[in-house]
Amino acid sequence: MPSPLRNGDLRSPAVVHHRQIPFQSTVSEQKLRRLNALILLLRFAAFCFSLAAAIFMASNSSRSQGSPSWLHFPSFRFVLAANSIVSIYCLFEMSASVWEILKGETLLPEPVQLWFDFSHDQVFAYMLLAAEATGTGVARDLHGHGSCDAAGAFCVQAYISVALGFGGFAFLALSALLSGFRVACFVITGSRFHL
């Protein structure tokens, strides 16, 4: 027996059992599945890029005394923290997307899930963009002051981490566009997809 609170439905179980299922064409179900699969793909790409950026930044230090480390630069710590947070968020959202694809329903009640996805995509995308912008500034300053000559591997690895973080931002921004589309469709039609 399904839960009476599934996707925000507050009616009694007896009423839920006897209601008619609204007609939905197989074409719109396929489009919804394709949209969910595209969102899952974008979140997976954002997860991979953010995780790789966090790993590159975390491993960007030398064992020798006096050599630079990401711990010495607050901007690089921000890059590591932002990429770590985004990779954990994307992992959660990927599991929610897989749930939605397999079960045909959202993990949370539908309006809550849609607004949660949209708002968090926006917040984390802007956080990631800010982190990568500050990381780029510090990496350029290090290169401009000649610090990269002595510690070339440190600067190259910092550049790689920042570039991977920008890739993660790009995929998260595309995911935010699609989640915004889903919110707009929900506001207009009452469903997360327009057909």
C-alpha positions in Angstrom: 0.0 0.0 0.0 1.5 3.3 -1.0 2.2 6.0 1.6 -0.5 8.6 1.9 2.3 11.3 2.0 4.0 10.3 -1.2 4.9 13.5 -3.2 2.9 15.7 -0.9 -0.4 13.9 -1.3 -2.3 14.5 2.0 -5.5 12.5 1.2 -6.4 9.4 3.1 -5.2 6.0 1.8 -8.7 5.0 0.8 -9.1 8.1 -1.4 -5.6 7.6 -2.9 -6.5 4.0 -3.8 -9.6 4.9 -5.8 -8.5 8.0 -7.7 -8.1 7.9 -11.4 -4.6 8.2 -12.8 -4.4 11.3 -15.1 -3.8 10.6 -18.7 -0.2 11.1 -19.8 1.0 10.2 -23.2 4.0 8.0 -23.7 5.6 10.7 -25.8 5.7 13.1 -22.8 6.9 10.3 -20.5 9.8 9.7 -23.0 10.6 13.4 -23.1 10.6 13.6 -19.3 12.9 10.5 -19.1 15.2 12.1 -21.7 15.3 15.4 -19.7 16.0 13.6 -16.5 18.7 11.6 -18.2 20.3 14.8 -19.5 20.2 16.4 -16.1 21.8 13.2 -14.7 24.5 13.4 -17.3 25.2 17.1 -16.6 25.4 16.4 -12.8 27.7 13.5 -13.4 30.0 15.7 -15.5 29.9 18.4 -12.8 30.7 15.8 -10.2 33.7 14.4 -12.1 35.2 17.9 -12.8 34.6 19.1 -9.3 36.0 16.0 -7.7 39.1 16.1 -10.0 39.6 19.8 -9.2 39.4 19.1 -5.4 41.9 16.2 -5.7 44.3 18.2 -7.8 44.2 21.0 -5.3 44.5 18.8 -2.2 47.5 17.0 -3.6 49.2 20.3 -4.6 51.9 20.5 -2.1 55.5 19.5 -1.8 57.1 17.6 1.1 60.2 19.9 1.2 60.5 22.7 3.6 59.8 26.2 2.3 58.0 25.0 -0.9 54.5 26.4 -1.5 51.4 24.5 -0.5 47.7 25.2 -1.1 47.4 25.6 2.7 49.4 28.8 2.5 46.8 30.5 0.2 43.3 31.2 1.4 42.0 31.4 -2.2 43.3 27.9 -2.9 41.6 26.7 0.3 38.4 28.2 -1.0 38.9 26.4 -4.3 39.3 23.1 -2.5 36.3 23.6 -0.2 34.0 24.8 -3.0 34.9 21.9 -5.3 34.5 19.4 -2.5 31.1 20.8 -1.5 29.9 20.8 -5.1 31.1 17.2 -5.7 29.1 16.1 -2.6 26.0 18.0 -3.7 26.3 16.5 -7.2 26.6 13.0 -5.8 23.3 13.6 -3.8 21.6 15.1 -6.8 22.7 12.2 -9.1 21.2 9.7 -6.6 17.9 11.8 -6.6 18.0 11.8 -10.4 18.5 8.0 -10.6 15.6 7.6 -8.2 13.4 9.8 -10.3 14.3 8.0 -13.5 13.7 4.5 -12.0 10.6 5.2 -9.9 9.0 8.0 -12.0 8.6 10.2 -9.0 10.7 12.7 -7.1 12.5 11.9 -3.9 11.0 14.8 -2.1 7.5 16.2 -2.7 7.5 17.5 -6.3 7.4 21.3 -5.6 10.0 21.0 -2.9 12.3 18.9 -5.0 12.1 21.3 -8.0 12.8 24.4 -5.9 15.5 22.6 -4.0 17.3 21.6 -7.2 17.0 25.0 -8.8 18.0 27.0 -5.7 20.9 24.8 -4.8 22.2 24.6 -8.4 22.2 28.4 -8.5 23.9 28.9 -5.1 26.6 26.2 -5.7 27.3 27.4 -9.3 27.9 30.9 -8.1 30.0 29.7 -5.2 32.1 27.6 -7.6 32.5 30.5 -10.0 33.6 32.8 -7.2 36.1 30.2 -5.9 37.6 29.6 -9.4 37.8 33.3 -10.0 39.8 33.9 -6.8 42.0 30.9 -7.5 42.7 32.3 -11.0 43.7 35.6 -9.5 46.1 34.0 -7.0 47.6 31.7 -9.7 48.2 34.6 -12.0 49.8 36.7 -9.2 52.1 33.8 -8.4 53.1 33.5 -12.1 53.5 37.3 -12.4 55.8 37.6 -9.4 58.1 34.8 -10.6 57.1 32.4 -7.9 56.2 29.8 -10.5 59.8 29.5 -11.7 61.0 27.9 -8.5 57.9 25.8 -8.0 56.7 25.1 -11.5 54.8 21.9 -10.7 52.8 23.8 -7.9 51.6 26.4 -10.4 50.8 24.0 -13.1 48.8 21.9 -10.7 47.0 25.0 -9.4 46.1 26.0 -13.0 44.8 22.5 -13.7 42.7 22.5 -10.6 41.2 25.9 -11.4 40.5 24.9 -15.0 38.8 21.7 -13.9 36.7 23.8 -11.4 35.6 26.1 -14.3 34.5 23.0 -16.2 32.5 21.8 -13.2 30.9 25.3 -13.0 30.0 25.1 -16.7 28.2 21.8 -16.3 26.5 22.9 -13.1 25.3 26.1 -14.8 23.8 24.0 -17.6 22.1 21.8 -15.0 20.8 25.0 -13.3 19.3 26.1 -16.7 17.4 22.8 -17.0 16.3 22.8 -13.4 15.0 26.4 -14.0 13.1 25.1 -17.0 11.5 22.5 -14.8 10.5 25.1 -12.2 9.1 27.4 -14.8 7.1 24.5 -16.3 5.8 23.6 -12.8 4.8 27.2 -12.1 3.0 27.5 -15.5 1.4 24.0 -15.9 1.6 22.3 -12.5 3.9 19.6 -13.9 7.7 19.5 -14.1 7.5 19.1 -17.8 5.4 21.1 -20.2 3.8 18.3 -22.2 
